[in-house]
């Protein structure tokens, strides 16, 4: 297991004054009493963290040593309909891990250490009221048959966020009391502290999986894939609903055989109880030109895998970024082949959606 004290060695905390005045902000400061504390006007664009190309050379060091604490000002649950019914307001963004394909650095310049939001009471209150407004879920959908699903980890990894503050635990405990809704988040980090939280099946943890050899190249600073798989039974026994994300699917020489081996590894590891509730998402790689250029500065070997102009085509995103995806007609073939392989090897695993 990647130990928490190796993943986070916080020596400098950037904090908004409003966050420092809140109980959660004070708790975070007390957790690292020896850290230098730097007051900032805004958590969003801190000059020495964002926009400085020199920081590419310090990519992992900044993630290890820096922490930002702010106040979440815009509270909005965005409709989703894929992984969740709604994307909840973030309690954090950024990450101490360094997956080479992560999209968050596109928005945060040349470094994206964890930013945690101290106004958890305000966020929790907003979500409780939002759930109440939805009423009962009357029609099943791909998110869930009967509960409104709220993703709380769109811009961070909640298992790592839980090493920084009690925000995630607070939300797990809140949704335990909301019979019409459940939480959901994807993770690449096994944090066994979560096993003590008694979620009562109102929180869905989605362990992201890919072939181990590939993960060693692009899932930087994450828990090994085998460790994630081994944790599934324990999380089910602890009261979580546990799904998996086969994500991102990256086309490499021999990729189908590697995925077959992963599916067989998963099948061999899971208990009947885990298999009975298992579902999955399948998400093929989307890469980004700006991120490609950043990655060349700190992890060029990953770009040999991720940046494949011979297999990819350009697609402009709605926010103006230049993204690359596998050529559409080729991707359809890749997807159909992978889904057929999953049906043959893990037939009990329902594919919630795939793209």
VOLOVO-959914 format. One record per residue (C-alpha): residue number from 1; residue in three letters; x, y, z. Coordinates in steps of 0.05 Angstrom, whole numbers. Each point is the difference from the previous one (the first is absolute). Layout:
<rs>
<NUM; "ALA"; <X; Y; Z>>
...
</rs>
This chain:
<rs>
<1; "UNK"; <0; 0; 0>>
<2; "UNK"; <24; 70; -16>>
<3; "UNK"; <5; 28; 71>>
<4; "UNK"; <-35; 65; 17>>
<5; "UNK"; <64; 29; 29>>
<6; "UNK"; <35; -12; -66>>
<7; "UNK"; <-56; 27; -42>>
<8; "UNK"; <-9; 64; 41>>
<9; "UNK"; <58; 35; 35>>
<10; "UNK"; <-33; 69; 6>>
<11; "UNK"; <50; 55; 14>>
<12; "UNK"; <-38; 60; -27>>
<13; "UNK"; <-74; 16; 6>>
<14; "UNK"; <-31; 55; -42>>
<15; "UNK"; <-65; 23; 33>>
<16; "UNK"; <-54; 51; -10>>
<17; "UNK"; <-15; 42; 61>>
<18; "UNK"; <-73; -21; -3>>
<19; "UNK"; <20; -73; 1>>
<20; "UNK"; <48; 10; 58>>
<21; "UNK"; <-57; 27; 42>>
<22; "UNK"; <-43; -62; -9>>
<23; "UNK"; <4; -62; 45>>
<24; "UNK"; <21; -45; -57>>
<25; "UNK"; <55; 48; -22>>
<26; "UNK"; <26; 2; 72>>
<27; "UNK"; <-1; -76; 3>>
<28; "UNK"; <42; -5; -63>>
<29; "UNK"; <51; 51; 25>>
<30; "UNK"; <5; -39; 65>>
<31; "UNK"; <15; -64; -38>>
<32; "UNK"; <65; 29; -28>>
<33; "UNK"; <22; 49; 55>>
<34; "UNK"; <72; 5; -28>>
<35; "UNK"; <-22; 21; -70>>
<36; "UNK"; <12; 70; -25>>
<37; "UNK"; <-67; 36; -6>>
<38; "UNK"; <-9; 48; -57>>
<39; "UNK"; <-63; 43; -3>>
<40; "UNK"; <-29; 7; -70>>
<41; "UNK"; <-56; 42; -29>>
<42; "UNK"; <-28; -58; -41>>
<43; "UNK"; <11; -75; -1>>
<44; "UNK"; <-7; -2; -76>>
<45; "UNK"; <61; 34; -31>>
<46; "UNK"; <60; 1; 46>>
<47; "UNK"; <59; 27; -41>>
<48; "UNK"; <54; -46; 28>>
<49; "UNK"; <-43; -62; -13>>
<50; "UNK"; <-37; 16; -65>>
<51; "UNK"; <22; 26; -67>>
<52; "UNK"; <75; -7; 11>>
<53; "UNK"; <31; -48; -50>>
<54; "UNK"; <59; -11; 47>>
<55; "UNK"; <-47; -38; 46>>
<56; "UNK"; <-3; -57; -50>>
<57; "UNK"; <67; -23; 27>>
<58; "UNK"; <-29; 0; 71>>
<59; "UNK"; <-66; -33; -19>>
<60; "UNK"; <1; -56; 52>>
<61; "UNK"; <36; 40; 53>>
<62; "UNK"; <-53; 54; 0>>
<63; "UNK"; <-55; -52; 6>>
<64; "UNK"; <37; -30; 60>>
<65; "UNK"; <16; 63; 38>>
<66; "UNK"; <-53; 52; -17>>
<67; "UNK"; <-72; 5; 25>>
<68; "UNK"; <-51; 53; -16>>
<69; "UNK"; <-59; 16; 45>>
<70; "UNK"; <-57; 43; -25>>
<71; "UNK"; <-75; 13; 2>>
<72; "UNK"; <-45; -29; -54>>
<73; "UNK"; <-40; 60; -24>>
<74; "UNK"; <-44; -29; -55>>
<75; "UNK"; <-46; -55; 25>>
<76; "UNK"; <-34; -36; -58>>
<77; "UNK"; <-19; -73; -11>>
<78; "UNK"; <8; -10; -75>>
<79; "UNK"; <-44; -50; -36>>
<80; "UNK"; <42; -57; -29>>
<81; "UNK"; <-36; -64; -18>>
<82; "UNK"; <60; -43; -14>>
<83; "UNK"; <37; -21; 63>>
<84; "UNK"; <-47; 37; 45>>
<85; "UNK"; <-65; 39; -3>>
<86; "UNK"; <36; 62; 27>>
<87; "UNK"; <71; 25; 9>>
<88; "UNK"; <2; 28; 70>>
<89; "UNK"; <36; 64; 19>>
<90; "UNK"; <73; -18; 11>>
<91; "UNK"; <28; -6; 70>>
<92; "UNK"; <69; -3; -32>>
<93; "UNK"; <36; 3; -67>>
<94; "UNK"; <68; -20; -23>>
<95; "UNK"; <37; -62; 24>>
<96; "UNK"; <63; -25; 34>>
<97; "UNK"; <3; -55; -52>>
<98; "UNK"; <26; 14; -70>>
<99; "UNK"; <-37; -41; -53>>
<100; "UNK"; <29; 22; -66>>
<101; "UNK"; <-68; 5; -35>>
<102; "UNK"; <-35; 40; 55>>
<103; "UNK"; <-40; 59; -28>>
<104; "UNK"; <3; 44; 63>>
<105; "UNK"; <68; 31; -17>>
<106; "UNK"; <-30; 29; -63>>
<107; "UNK"; <-38; 48; 44>>
<108; "UNK"; <52; 14; 53>>
<109; "UNK"; <64; 16; -39>>
<110; "UNK"; <63; -38; 14>>
<111; "UNK"; <-16; -31; 67>>
<112; "UNK"; <-62; -26; 34>>
<113; "UNK"; <12; -17; 73>>
<114; "UNK"; <-61; -13; 43>>
<115; "UNK"; <-45; 59; 13>>
<116; "UNK"; <-49; -16; 57>>
<117; "UNK"; <-61; 42; 16>>
<118; "UNK"; <-12; 18; 73>>
<119; "UNK"; <-74; 19; -5>>
<120; "UNK"; <-24; -71; 6>>
<121; "UNK"; <-62; 18; 41>>
<122; "UNK"; <-23; 46; -56>>
<123; "UNK"; <13; -53; -53>>
<124; "UNK"; <-35; -54; 41>>
<125; "UNK"; <-61; 44; 13>>
<126; "UNK"; <-6; 16; -74>>
<127; "UNK"; <2; -74; -19>>
<128; "UNK"; <-50; -20; 53>>
<129; "UNK"; <-49; 52; -27>>
<130; "UNK"; <14; -21; -72>>
<131; "UNK"; <-15; -73; 16>>
<132; "UNK"; <-65; 20; 34>>
<133; "UNK"; <-23; 39; -61>>
<134; "UNK"; <8; -61; -45>>
<135; "UNK"; <-51; -42; 38>>
<136; "UNK"; <-3; -75; -15>>
<137; "UNK"; <35; -27; -61>>
<138; "UNK"; <-59; -30; -38>>
<139; "UNK"; <35; -29; -61>>
<140; "UNK"; <64; -41; -2>>
<141; "UNK"; <58; 24; -43>>
<142; "UNK"; <71; -20; -14>>
<143; "UNK"; <24; 37; 62>>
<144; "UNK"; <-44; -39; 49>>
<145; "UNK"; <-67; -35; 4>>
<146; "UNK"; <-28; 38; 59>>
<147; "UNK"; <49; 52; 28>>
<148; "UNK"; <22; 67; -25>>
<149; "UNK"; <76; -7; -8>>
<150; "UNK"; <46; 58; 17>>
<151; "UNK"; <73; -3; -23>>
<152; "UNK"; <44; 35; 50>>
<153; "UNK"; <67; -15; -33>>
<154; "UNK"; <-2; 31; -70>>
<155; "UNK"; <63; 42; 11>>
<156; "UNK"; <38; -39; 53>>
<157; "UNK"; <9; -68; 31>>
<158; "UNK"; <-42; -5; 63>>
<159; "UNK"; <41; -56; 30>>
<160; "UNK"; <60; 46; 0>>
<161; "UNK"; <-42; 61; 21>>
<162; "UNK"; <-18; -40; 62>>
<163; "UNK"; <73; 3; 21>>
<164; "UNK"; <-4; 76; 2>>
<165; "UNK"; <-67; 14; 34>>
<166; "UNK"; <-65; -30; 24>>
<167; "UNK"; <-40; 29; -58>>
<168; "UNK"; <-12; -66; -35>>
<169; "UNK"; <-18; -36; 64>>
<170; "UNK"; <-50; 56; 16>>
<171; "UNK"; <-35; -11; -66>>
<172; "UNK"; <-1; -76; 7>>
<173; "UNK"; <-32; 9; 68>>
<174; "UNK"; <-50; 51; -28>>
<175; "UNK"; <-23; -45; -57>>
<176; "UNK"; <-8; -58; 48>>
<177; "UNK"; <-60; 40; 25>>
<178; "UNK"; <-29; 15; -69>>
<179; "UNK"; <-41; -61; -24>>
<180; "UNK"; <-13; 28; -70>>
<181; "UNK"; <73; 14; -19>>
<182; "UNK"; <70; -29; 2>>
<183; "UNK"; <71; 26; -10>>
<184; "UNK"; <48; -25; -53>>
<185; "UNK"; <74; 11; -14>>
<186; "UNK"; <55; -33; -40>>
<187; "UNK"; <67; -15; 31>>
<188; "UNK"; <69; -27; -15>>
<189; "UNK"; <23; 0; 73>>
<190; "UNK"; <-16; -51; 53>>
<191; "UNK"; <-14; 37; 65>>
<192; "UNK"; <-21; -52; 51>>
<193; "UNK"; <-22; 53; 49>>
<194; "UNK"; <-63; 4; -42>>
<195; "UNK"; <-18; -71; 23>>
<196; "UNK"; <-19; 27; 69>>
<197; "UNK"; <-51; 51; -24>>
<198; "UNK"; <-63; -45; -3>>
<199; "UNK"; <-29; 27; -65>>
<200; "UNK"; <-60; -47; 2>>
<201; "UNK"; <1; -8; -77>>
<202; "UNK"; <-13; 74; -11>>
<203; "UNK"; <69; 12; -29>>
<204; "UNK"; <25; -31; -65>>
<205; "UNK"; <75; -7; -7>>
<206; "UNK"; <25; -11; -71>>
<207; "UNK"; <70; -30; -3>>
<208; "UNK"; <33; 21; -66>>
<209; "UNK"; <37; -58; -32>>
<210; "UNK"; <45; -11; -60>>
<211; "UNK"; <53; -53; -16>>
<212; "UNK"; <56; 3; 52>>
<213; "UNK"; <57; 9; -49>>
<214; "UNK"; <-35; 60; -31>>
<215; "UNK"; <-18; 29; 68>>
<216; "UNK"; <73; -1; 21>>
<217; "UNK"; <15; 47; -58>>
<218; "UNK"; <-58; 49; 5>>
<219; "UNK"; <-33; -7; 69>>
<220; "UNK"; <55; 36; 37>>
<221; "UNK"; <-1; -2; 76>>
<222; "UNK"; <-64; -42; 4>>
<223; "UNK"; <-14; -65; 37>>
<224; "UNK"; <21; -61; -43>>
<225; "UNK"; <-58; -28; -40>>
<226; "UNK"; <6; -67; 37>>
<227; "UNK"; <-9; 36; 66>>
<228; "UNK"; <-63; 35; -26>>
<229; "UNK"; <-30; -66; -22>>
<230; "UNK"; <18; -33; 66>>
<231; "UNK"; <-36; 56; 38>>
<232; "UNK"; <-67; -10; -35>>
<233; "UNK"; <-25; -57; 45>>
<234; "UNK"; <19; 39; 62>>
<235; "UNK"; <-38; 62; -22>>
<236; "UNK"; <-62; -41; -17>>
<237; "UNK"; <3; -33; 68>>
<238; "UNK"; <7; 69; 33>>
<239; "UNK"; <-66; 23; -31>>
<240; "UNK"; <21; 35; -64>>
<241; "UNK"; <-30; -13; -68>>
<242; "UNK"; <62; -14; -42>>
<243; "UNK"; <4; 8; -75>>
<244; "UNK"; <61; 3; -46>>
<245; "UNK"; <22; 48; -54>>
<246; "UNK"; <37; -31; -58>>
<247; "UNK"; <32; 67; -14>>
<248; "UNK"; <33; 27; -39>>
<249; "UNK"; <5; -55; -52>>
<250; "UNK"; <64; 14; -38>>
<251; "UNK"; <15; -35; -65>>
<252; "UNK"; <71; -29; 0>>
<253; "UNK"; <32; -61; -33>>
<254; "UNK"; <-31; -61; 34>>
<255; "UNK"; <-52; 41; 36>>
<256; "UNK"; <-57; -51; -6>>
<257; "UNK"; <41; -56; 30>>
<258; "UNK"; <19; 45; 58>>
<259; "UNK"; <-73; 17; 12>>
<260; "UNK"; <-18; -73; -2>>
<261; "UNK"; <52; -14; 54>>
<262; "UNK"; <-28; 57; 41>>
<263; "UNK"; <-72; -26; -5>>
<264; "UNK"; <23; -70; 20>>
<265; "UNK"; <39; 30; 59>>
<266; "UNK"; <-63; 37; 22>>
<267; "UNK"; <-43; -63; -7>>
<268; "UNK"; <48; -41; 42>>
<269; "UNK"; <3; 51; 56>>
<270; "UNK"; <-73; 17; 12>>
<271; "UNK"; <-48; -33; 49>>
<272; "UNK"; <-70; -20; -22>>
<273; "UNK"; <-27; 60; 38>>
<274; "UNK"; <45; 48; -37>>
<275; "UNK"; <-17; -31; -67>>
<276; "UNK"; <-74; 4; 14>>
<277; "UNK"; <1; 76; 6>>
<278; "UNK"; <54; 16; -50>>
<279; "UNK"; <-9; 48; -57>>
<280; "UNK"; <50; 37; -44>>
<281; "UNK"; <13; 60; -43>>
<282; "UNK"; <44; -4; -62>>
<283; "UNK"; <34; 65; -21>>
<284; "UNK"; <50; 4; -57>>
<285; "UNK"; <57; 50; 4>>
<286; "UNK"; <-11; 73; -17>>
<287; "UNK"; <64; 39; -1>>
<288; "UNK"; <15; 74; -7>>
<289; "UNK"; <52; 39; -39>>
<290; "UNK"; <15; 48; 57>>
<291; "UNK"; <9; -58; 49>>
<292; "UNK"; <43; -36; -50>>
<293; "UNK"; <47; 59; -2>>
<294; "UNK"; <2; 4; 76>>
<295; "UNK"; <14; -74; 6>>
<296; "UNK"; <59; 4; -47>>
<297; "UNK"; <33; 41; 54>>
<298; "UNK"; <-5; -51; 56>>
<299; "UNK"; <-21; -68; -28>>
<300; "UNK"; <15; -6; -74>>
<301; "UNK"; <-2; -76; 3>>
<302; "UNK"; <-74; 3; 15>>
<303; "UNK"; <-12; 41; -62>>
<304; "UNK"; <26; -56; -43>>
<305; "UNK"; <-61; -38; 23>>
<306; "UNK"; <-51; 55; 5>>
<307; "UNK"; <16; 43; -60>>
<308; "UNK"; <-14; -42; -62>>
<309; "UNK"; <-15; 44; -61>>
<310; "UNK"; <-3; -62; -43>>
<311; "UNK"; <-60; -25; 40>>
<312; "UNK"; <-32; 64; 23>>
<313; "UNK"; <-40; 58; -29>>
<314; "UNK"; <-10; 71; 25>>
<315; "UNK"; <-64; 22; 33>>
<316; "UNK"; <-11; 69; 29>>
<317; "UNK"; <-32; -2; 68>>
<318; "UNK"; <-57; 45; 22>>
<319; "UNK"; <48; 41; 42>>
<320; "UNK"; <48; 13; -58>>
<321; "UNK"; <53; -53; 15>>
<322; "UNK"; <31; -40; -56>>
<323; "UNK"; <-13; -72; 18>>
<324; "UNK"; <20; -63; -36>>
<325; "UNK"; <-40; -65; 0>>
<326; "UNK"; <6; -65; -36>>
<327; "UNK"; <-26; 4; -72>>
<328; "UNK"; <-75; -10; 6>>
<329; "UNK"; <-10; -60; -46>>
<330; "UNK"; <62; -34; 29>>
<331; "UNK"; <-22; 13; 71>>
<332; "UNK"; <-67; -33; -13>>
<333; "UNK"; <37; -63; -17>>
<334; "UNK"; <45; 4; 60>>
<335; "UNK"; <-60; 11; 46>>
<336; "UNK"; <-41; -58; -29>>
<337; "UNK"; <59; -47; 6>>
<338; "UNK"; <14; 20; 73>>
<339; "UNK"; <-73; -7; 20>>
<340; "UNK"; <-3; -69; -32>>
<341; "UNK"; <62; -20; 39>>
<342; "UNK"; <-32; 25; 65>>
<343; "UNK"; <-64; -40; -14>>
<344; "UNK"; <42; -63; -9>>
<345; "UNK"; <44; 8; 61>>
<346; "UNK"; <-41; 38; 52>>
<347; "UNK"; <-72; -10; -25>>
<348; "UNK"; <-30; 20; 68>>
<349; "UNK"; <30; 70; -6>>
<350; "UNK"; <-53; 46; -27>>
<351; "UNK"; <28; 55; -45>>
<352; "UNK"; <-36; 63; 21>>
<353; "UNK"; <26; 41; -58>>
<354; "UNK"; <58; 0; -49>>
<355; "UNK"; <29; 53; -45>>
</rs>
